[in-house]
């Protein structure tokens, strides 16, 4: 067996996160016209441009926004990469992405949204819940931290520092809808988190 095949098999759970990172970087390098055609835009989605429900998660406001989101993706992958198979991670990331944008479309009047943060909240939620299901107390700590963060954001608004750093408004609702997607991504699980 070649070293590449062996490495890929041993680290397959990282593949969805790596593919997501590469897609976000490629879109960042593609320029503003491509980014505008891919971001979540309420009126465009209602005009049957359904791809924006997924691709909007991959577009970023700028380099700082992209770097922050990729750092978050790396942290989530580092914390939870071994918890699920690559296929399950793909389902969780897809559920987080769609729950973020569909939540914004159905329950808010947010006109546009970009970034991985909603999806990341979903992946974090799924990973923390898998830790709990696996009998690891660390999962409870992670869920408590998430609940405190989301509650603080809902009550007091997102950090002004973060908004200034990324160059735009932080859409707290996207984080909540993304976390819900993490729950939905776990629904098909039966007995073991590593499905």
C-alpha positions in Angstrom: 0.0 0.0 0.0 1.4 3.4 -0.9 2.2 5.9 1.9 -0.4 8.3 0.4 -3.2 5.7 0.5 -2.2 4.7 4.0 -2.1 8.3 5.2 -5.5 9.1 3.6 -7.1 6.0 5.3 -5.7 6.9 8.7 -6.8 10.6 8.4 -9.9 10.3 6.3 -12.0 12.2 8.9 -10.0 15.3 8.1 -10.9 15.3 4.4 -14.3 17.1 4.7 -12.7 20.0 6.7 -9.7 20.1 4.3 -12.0 20.3 1.3 -14.1 23.0 3.0 -10.9 25.0 3.7 -9.7 24.7 0.1 -13.1 25.7 -1.3 -13.2 28.8 0.9 -9.6 29.8 -0.1 -10.3 29.2 -3.8 -13.5 31.4 -3.6 -11.5 34.1 -1.7 -9.0 34.1 -4.6 -11.7 34.1 -7.3 -12.5 37.8 -6.8 -15.5 39.9 -5.9 -17.6 39.1 -9.0 -17.5 35.3 -8.3 -18.0 35.9 -4.6 -21.1 38.1 -5.2 -22.6 35.3 -7.3 -22.0 32.7 -4.6 -22.9 34.5 -1.3 -26.2 33.9 0.4 -28.5 36.7 -0.9 -32.1 36.5 0.2 -33.7 37.8 -2.9 -31.5 35.7 -5.2 -32.3 32.5 -3.3 -36.0 33.4 -3.6 -35.3 33.9 -7.3 -34.3 30.2 -7.5 -30.6 30.6 -7.1 -30.6 27.7 -4.7 -26.8 27.0 -4.8 -26.4 30.1 -2.6 -27.8 28.2 0.3 -24.5 26.2 0.3 -22.0 28.5 -1.3 -22.8 31.4 0.9 -21.1 29.6 3.7 -17.8 29.6 1.7 -17.6 33.3 0.9 -15.9 35.7 3.3 -15.8 39.4 3.9 -12.0 39.6 3.6 -8.8 38.0 4.6 -9.3 38.5 8.4 -12.8 36.9 8.2 -11.4 34.0 6.2 -8.4 33.4 8.6 -10.7 33.5 11.7 -13.1 31.0 10.1 -10.3 28.7 9.0 -8.8 28.9 12.4 -12.2 27.9 13.9 -12.4 25.1 11.4 -9.0 23.8 12.3 -9.9 23.9 16.0 -13.1 22.0 15.5 -11.3 19.4 13.3 -8.5 19.1 15.9 -11.0 18.6 18.7 -13.4 16.2 17.0 -11.8 14.8 13.8 -11.6 11.3 15.3 -15.2 11.3 16.7 -16.9 10.7 13.3 -16.1 9.1 10.0 -15.5 11.3 7.0 -19.0 10.5 5.7 -20.6 11.5 9.0 -18.6 14.8 9.1 -19.7 15.6 5.6 -23.4 15.1 6.7 -22.8 17.3 9.7 -21.1 20.1 7.7 -23.9 19.9 5.1 -26.6 20.1 7.8 -24.8 23.0 9.5 -24.5 24.9 6.2 -28.1 24.3 5.2 -29.7 25.0 8.6 -27.8 28.3 8.8 -29.0 29.6 5.5 -32.4 28.1 5.5 -32.9 29.4 9.0 -32.0 32.9 7.9 -34.3 32.6 4.9 -37.3 31.3 6.7 -37.1 32.9 10.2 -35.3 36.2 9.6 -35.2 39.1 7.1 -31.4 39.0 6.8 -30.6 40.1 3.3 -27.2 38.6 2.9 -24.8 36.4 4.8 -21.3 35.0 4.3 -18.9 32.9 6.2 -18.3 29.5 7.9 -19.3 30.6 11.4 -22.9 29.1 11.3 -21.6 25.8 9.9 -18.8 25.8 12.5 -21.3 26.2 15.4 -23.0 23.1 13.9 -19.9 21.1 13.7 -18.9 22.1 17.3 -22.3 21.2 18.6 -22.2 17.8 16.9 -18.8 17.0 18.2 -19.5 18.1 21.8 -22.7 16.0 21.8 -20.7 13.0 20.5 -18.3 13.5 23.4 -21.3 13.4 25.8 -22.7 10.3 24.1 -19.3 8.7 24.4 -19.4 9.2 28.2 -16.7 11.9 28.2 -17.4 14.8 30.7 -15.4 17.1 28.5 -18.4 17.2 26.1 -20.6 18.8 28.9 -18.0 21.5 29.4 -18.0 22.2 25.7 -21.8 22.4 25.5 -21.9 24.7 28.5 -19.3 27.0 26.8 -21.4 27.0 23.6 -24.6 27.8 25.5 -23.0 30.6 27.4 -21.6 32.1 24.2 -24.8 31.9 22.3 -26.9 33.3 25.2 -24.5 36.2 25.7 -24.6 36.9 21.9 -28.4 36.8 21.9 -28.7 39.0 25.0 -25.9 41.5 24.4 -25.1 41.2 20.7 -22.0 40.0 19.1 -18.6 41.4 20.0 -18.0 44.8 18.4 -14.3 43.9 18.3 -15.1 40.8 16.1 -17.3 42.9 13.8 -14.6 45.5 13.4 -12.0 42.7 12.8 -14.0 40.9 10.1 -15.2 44.2 8.5 -19.0 43.5 8.9 -21.9 42.6 11.1 -21.8 39.3 13.0 -25.1 37.5 12.3 -25.8 35.8 15.7 -28.9 34.1 14.3 -26.6 32.2 11.9 -24.7 30.8 14.8 -27.9 29.6 16.5 -29.3 28.0 13.3 -25.9 26.4 12.6 -25.9 24.9 16.1 -29.3 23.5 15.4 -27.8 21.9 12.2 -25.3 20.1 14.3 -28.2 18.5 16.2 -29.8 17.6 12.9 -26.6 16.1 11.5 -26.6 13.6 14.4 -30.2 12.4 13.9 -29.3 9.3 11.8 -26.9 8.1 14.5 -27.9 4.8 16.0 -25.5 3.3 18.6 -22.1 4.7 18.0 -21.0 8.3 17.2 -18.5 6.9 14.7 -21.0 6.1 12.0 
